[in-house]
Amino acid sequence: MGSPLTCEPVPLGLLNQGWRLTTTRGRFFLKQYLAPDTAAPRTIVRQHRATQALARLGVPAAAPLPDARGRTVTVSGGYGYALFPWIDGRHREGTDLSEAQSGRLGTLLGTVHTALARVQPPPYAVRHPSAHPSRTYDRIARLLALVRRHRPYDALDAAFDALAEHRLLERRALLRQYAHHRPPDAVGAVNGWVHGDFHPLNLLYRGDEPAAIVDWDRLGVRPRAEEAVRAAAIFFVHPVDGRLALPKVRAYARAYRRAAAASPAEMAAAVHRVWWERLNDFWMLDWRYERLDRRSDPLFPAASALAVWWTREYGAVLDAFTE
């Protein structure tokens, strides 16, 4: 790959570290795998083989570069490293996309799912349990205690604490109201191989078209339609009030259903399970108050508002994904 000239940190990303590497032969992306559940060399090699196979099918999956012996993972100091071509492009939020571009995004994800079914072994049997309200109540109580003991260091920090307490109390009330809507566990034919973390920071655009899907660390077997719903809830959420841009969601979902041959019933079940997941999920507050890691703080206002808005507008959201 040539002799290194510069190595500059890439600031985006929550779970891994990366650098823009310039050598005498070009530019590359050097990735360090940190997440403990995805950083085993065997796991990384599986991800790399899948992305290489997808790239051969024409899917814009960012595939690693092999060394002289054909290996794509180097382990040093207990961490795995991989080298990728540098891809010029930019991230785009769903709010930046037109309805036509939203449809092309849905087609892309549907193509990913159908291509993964071709290059990966048959999905193994796995059960994905839905959250139980009693455990969520305990989690809310624990987080409320941490929030109330926290001593903010400035006005913005205090405002975040106030919002966190408000959302936790609000969510507890919603769960008490809707506990009887807990969905059944996901099993059987709904499972398939999925990217696992399909969101704006893992998709690079060149102009109006997607240039590369990156960060395949969460590649695994899950209900595939849930990935489609989960991705839409990130791409198309309004950053202030948490509402979804439903016309764009509708264009995206229609295109996804065509590309992935997903039925309206499959999408409806996925909408219900992801809505329930959102009602019971507090990972951003776990990071802030238990792990003392604030990297996800900017995501919390919109994500926490979405759960409330989605509950209120459940019928409209369901229609956007299934009509």
C-alpha positions as CSV (number, residue, x, y, z in Angstrom):
1,M,0.0,0.0,0.0
2,G,3.0,2.3,0.0
3,S,4.8,4.1,2.8
4,P,2.6,6.1,5.2
5,L,2.8,9.9,5.0
6,T,-0.1,11.1,7.2
7,C,-2.5,9.5,9.6
8,E,-5.5,11.7,10.8
9,P,-8.3,10.6,13.1
10,V,-11.8,10.4,11.6
11,P,-14.1,11.9,14.3
12,L,-17.4,10.2,13.4
13,G,-18.5,6.9,14.9
14,L,-19.5,5.6,18.3
15,L,-18.2,2.1,18.6
16,N,-14.8,2.0,16.8
17,Q,-11.9,4.3,15.9
18,G,-10.6,5.1,12.5
19,W,-8.0,7.1,10.7
20,R,-7.6,8.6,7.2
21,L,-4.2,7.2,6.1
22,T,-2.3,8.8,3.2
23,T,0.6,6.8,1.7
24,T,2.9,7.1,-1.3
25,R,0.3,5.1,-3.2
26,G,-3.0,6.7,-2.2
27,R,-5.5,7.3,0.5
28,F,-7.0,4.6,2.8
29,F,-9.3,4.2,5.8
30,L,-7.6,2.4,8.7
31,K,-10.2,0.9,11.2
32,Q,-9.6,-0.3,14.7
33,Y,-12.3,-2.6,16.1
34,L,-13.2,-1.9,19.7
35,A,-16.7,-3.2,20.5
36,P,-16.0,-6.4,22.4
37,D,-18.9,-8.4,21.0
38,T,-17.8,-7.7,17.4
39,A,-14.0,-7.4,17.6
40,A,-13.0,-11.1,17.6
41,P,-10.9,-11.8,14.5
42,R,-13.1,-14.7,13.4
43,T,-16.2,-12.4,13.6
44,I,-14.4,-9.7,11.6
45,V,-13.3,-12.1,8.9
46,R,-16.9,-13.3,8.5
47,Q,-18.0,-9.7,8.1
48,H,-15.2,-9.1,5.6
49,R,-16.0,-12.1,3.5
50,A,-19.7,-11.0,3.3
51,T,-18.9,-7.5,2.2
52,Q,-16.5,-8.8,-0.5
53,A,-19.2,-11.2,-1.8
54,L,-21.7,-8.4,-1.8
55,A,-19.4,-6.1,-3.7
56,R,-19.0,-8.8,-6.3
57,L,-22.8,-8.7,-6.7
58,G,-22.7,-5.0,-7.3
59,V,-23.9,-3.9,-3.8
60,P,-22.0,-0.8,-2.7
61,A,-20.6,-2.5,0.4
62,A,-17.2,-1.2,1.6
63,A,-14.9,-4.2,1.4
64,P,-11.5,-4.4,3.1
65,L,-8.1,-4.7,1.3
66,P,-6.1,-8.0,1.7
67,D,-2.5,-8.0,2.6
68,A,0.1,-9.9,0.6
69,R,-1.1,-13.2,2.1
70,G,-4.8,-12.5,1.5
71,R,-5.6,-11.7,5.1
72,T,-7.9,-8.7,5.9
73,V,-7.5,-8.6,9.7
74,T,-4.3,-7.7,11.6
75,V,-4.3,-8.1,15.4
76,S,-2.0,-5.8,17.3
77,G,-2.1,-4.9,21.0
78,G,-5.2,-6.9,21.5
79,Y,-7.2,-5.0,18.8
80,G,-8.2,-6.0,15.3
81,Y,-7.3,-3.6,12.4
82,A,-8.4,-3.5,8.8
83,L,-7.6,-1.3,5.8
84,F,-10.2,-0.1,3.4
85,P,-10.0,2.1,0.3
86,W,-10.8,5.7,1.1
87,I,-14.2,6.6,-0.2
88,D,-15.0,10.2,-1.0
89,G,-18.5,11.0,0.0
90,R,-20.7,12.6,2.6
91,H,-23.4,11.5,5.0
92,R,-27.0,12.6,4.4
93,E,-29.9,12.6,6.8
94,G,-33.2,11.4,5.6
95,T,-34.5,15.0,6.0
96,D,-32.2,16.0,3.2
97,L,-33.6,13.3,0.8
98,S,-36.4,13.8,-1.6
99,E,-39.2,11.3,-1.8
100,A,-37.6,9.8,-4.9
101,Q,-34.3,9.5,-3.1
102,S,-36.1,8.0,-0.1
103,G,-37.5,5.3,-2.4
104,R,-34.0,4.6,-3.7
105,L,-32.8,4.2,-0.1
106,G,-35.5,1.6,0.5
107,T,-34.5,-0.2,-2.7
108,L,-30.9,-0.2,-1.6
109,L,-31.7,-1.8,1.8
110,G,-34.0,-4.3,0.2
111,T,-31.3,-5.2,-2.2
112,V,-28.8,-5.7,0.7
113,H,-31.2,-8.1,2.4
114,T,-31.8,-10.2,-0.8
115,A,-28.1,-10.2,-1.6
116,L,-27.1,-11.3,1.9
117,A,-29.5,-14.2,1.5
118,R,-27.5,-15.3,-1.5
119,V,-24.0,-14.9,0.0
120,Q,-24.5,-16.0,3.6
121,P,-25.5,-19.4,5.0
122,P,-29.2,-20.0,5.8
123,P,-30.2,-18.0,8.8
124,Y,-29.9,-20.0,12.0
125,A,-32.8,-20.4,14.4
126,V,-32.9,-17.6,16.9
127,R,-35.6,-16.0,19.1
128,H,-35.7,-12.3,19.7
129,P,-37.6,-11.6,22.9
130,S,-39.7,-8.5,23.3
131,A,-39.0,-6.3,26.3
132,H,-40.9,-7.0,29.4
133,P,-42.4,-4.0,31.2
134,S,-41.6,-5.1,34.7
135,R,-37.9,-5.1,33.8
136,T,-38.2,-1.7,32.1
137,Y,-39.8,-0.3,35.2
138,D,-36.8,-1.4,37.3
139,R,-34.5,0.2,34.7
140,I,-36.4,3.4,34.8
141,A,-36.2,3.5,38.6
142,R,-32.4,3.0,38.5
143,L,-31.9,5.7,35.8
144,L,-34.1,8.1,37.7
145,A,-32.0,7.7,40.8
146,L,-28.9,8.3,38.8
147,V,-30.3,11.4,37.1
148,R,-31.5,12.9,40.4
149,R,-28.1,12.3,42.0
150,H,-26.2,13.8,39.1
151,R,-24.6,17.2,39.6
152,P,-24.6,19.2,36.3
153,Y,-21.6,21.3,35.5
154,D,-23.4,24.0,33.4
155,A,-26.8,25.1,32.2
156,L,-26.8,22.7,29.2
157,D,-25.9,19.8,31.4
158,A,-28.8,20.7,33.8
159,A,-31.2,21.0,30.8
160,F,-30.3,17.5,29.7
161,D,-30.8,16.1,33.2
162,A,-34.3,17.8,33.3
163,L,-35.2,16.3,29.9
164,A,-34.0,12.9,30.9
165,E,-36.1,12.9,34.1
166,H,-39.1,14.2,32.1
167,R,-38.8,11.5,29.5
168,L,-38.3,8.7,32.0
169,L,-41.5,9.6,33.9
170,E,-43.4,10.1,30.7
171,R,-42.2,6.7,29.3
172,R,-43.2,5.0,32.6
173,A,-46.7,6.4,32.3
174,L,-46.9,5.3,28.6
175,L,-45.8,1.8,29.4
176,R,-48.4,1.5,32.2
177,Q,-51.0,2.5,29.6
178,Y,-49.8,0.2,26.8
179,A,-48.3,-2.8,28.6
180,H,-51.0,-5.0,27.2
181,H,-49.7,-4.3,23.7
182,R,-46.4,-6.1,24.3
183,P,-45.7,-8.0,21.0
184,P,-44.8,-11.7,20.9
185,D,-41.2,-12.8,20.5
186,A,-39.9,-12.8,16.9
187,V,-39.0,-16.3,15.6
188,G,-38.9,-18.4,12.5
189,A,-39.2,-17.2,8.9
190,V,-39.0,-13.5,9.6
191,N,-35.3,-13.9,10.4
192,G,-32.6,-13.2,7.8
193,W,-29.1,-11.8,7.5
194,V,-29.1,-8.0,8.0
195,H,-26.5,-5.2,8.1
196,G,-27.4,-4.6,11.7
197,D,-26.7,-0.9,12.0
198,F,-28.1,0.8,8.9
199,H,-28.2,4.5,9.6
200,P,-26.9,7.8,8.1
201,L,-23.4,7.6,9.5
202,N,-23.0,4.2,7.9
203,L,-24.0,5.3,4.4
204,L,-21.8,7.6,2.2
205,Y,-23.3,9.5,-0.7
206,R,-21.5,10.8,-3.7
207,G,-23.8,13.4,-5.1
208,D,-27.4,12.1,-5.0
209,E,-26.5,8.4,-5.1
210,P,-25.2,6.1,-2.3
211,A,-21.5,5.4,-2.8
212,A,-20.8,2.9,0.0
213,I,-22.4,1.1,3.0
214,V,-19.8,1.0,5.8
215,D,-19.4,-0.5,9.3
216,W,-20.7,-4.1,8.9
217,D,-19.8,-4.9,12.5
218,R,-23.4,-5.8,13.5
219,L,-23.9,-8.2,10.6
220,G,-26.1,-10.9,11.9
221,V,-29.4,-12.8,11.9
222,R,-32.4,-10.7,12.9
223,P,-36.0,-10.0,11.6
224,R,-35.1,-8.3,8.4
225,A,-38.2,-6.0,8.2
226,E,-37.3,-4.7,11.7
227,E,-34.1,-3.4,10.3
228,A,-36.0,-1.6,7.6
229,V,-38.3,0.0,10.2
230,R,-35.5,0.8,12.6
231,A,-33.5,2.5,9.8
232,A,-36.5,4.6,8.8
233,A,-36.9,5.7,12.4
234,I,-33.4,7.1,12.3
235,F,-33.2,8.5,8.8
236,F,-36.5,10.2,8.7
237,V,-36.9,11.5,12.3
238,H,-37.2,15.3,12.7
239,P,-34.3,16.4,14.9
240,V,-36.4,18.7,17.1
241,D,-39.8,17.2,17.7
242,G,-39.2,13.6,17.0
243,R,-41.9,13.2,14.3
244,L,-41.3,11.1,11.2
245,A,-41.5,12.5,7.7
246,L,-44.3,10.1,6.7
247,P,-44.4,10.8,3.0
248,K,-40.7,9.9,2.7
249,V,-41.3,6.9,4.9
250,R,-44.1,5.7,2.6
251,A,-41.8,6.0,-0.5
252,Y,-39.0,4.3,1.3
253,A,-41.2,1.4,2.6
254,R,-42.9,0.8,-0.7
255,A,-39.5,0.5,-2.4
256,Y,-38.1,-1.7,0.3
257,R,-41.1,-4.1,0.1
258,R,-40.7,-4.5,-3.6
259,A,-36.9,-5.1,-3.4
260,A,-37.1,-7.5,-0.5
261,A,-40.4,-9.1,-1.4
262,A,-41.6,-8.2,2.1
263,S,-45.4,-8.5,2.7
264,P,-47.5,-5.9,4.4
265,A,-48.1,-8.3,7.3
266,E,-44.3,-8.7,7.8
267,M,-43.9,-4.9,7.8
268,A,-46.8,-4.4,10.2
269,A,-45.3,-6.9,12.7
270,A,-42.0,-5.1,12.4
271,V,-43.6,-1.7,13.0
272,H,-45.2,-3.0,16.2
273,R,-42.0,-4.6,17.5
274,V,-39.8,-1.6,16.8
275,W,-42.4,0.7,18.4
276,W,-42.4,-1.4,21.5
277,E,-38.6,-1.5,21.4
278,R,-38.5,2.3,21.4
279,L,-40.9,2.5,24.3
280,N,-38.6,0.3,26.4
281,D,-35.2,1.5,25.2
282,F,-32.9,3.8,27.2
283,W,-29.4,3.0,25.9
284,M,-28.4,6.6,25.5
285,L,-29.2,7.3,29.1
286,D,-27.3,4.1,30.1
287,W,-24.3,5.5,28.3
288,R,-24.5,8.9,29.9
289,Y,-25.3,8.0,33.5
290,E,-23.9,4.5,34.0
291,R,-21.0,4.4,31.6
292,L,-20.3,8.2,31.9
293,D,-20.0,8.3,28.1
294,R,-21.7,11.3,26.6
295,R,-21.1,10.6,22.9
296,S,-24.7,9.7,22.3
297,D,-26.2,12.7,24.1
298,P,-27.0,14.7,20.9
299,L,-29.2,11.8,19.7
300,F,-31.4,11.7,22.8
301,P,-33.8,14.6,22.3
302,A,-35.1,13.4,18.9
303,A,-35.0,9.7,19.8
304,S,-36.9,10.2,23.1
305,A,-39.5,12.4,21.5
306,L,-40.0,9.9,18.7
307,A,-41.3,7.2,21.1
308,V,-44.0,9.6,22.3
309,W,-45.0,10.9,18.9
310,W,-45.1,7.3,17.4
311,T,-47.4,6.2,20.2
312,R,-49.8,9.0,19.4
313,E,-49.6,8.6,15.6
314,Y,-49.3,4.8,15.6
315,G,-52.0,4.3,12.9
316,A,-50.5,6.8,10.5
317,V,-47.0,5.3,11.0
318,L,-48.4,1.8,10.4
319,D,-50.1,3.0,7.2
320,A,-46.9,4.6,5.9
321,F,-45.0,1.3,6.2
322,T,-47.7,-1.0,4.9
323,E,-49.9,0.8,2.2
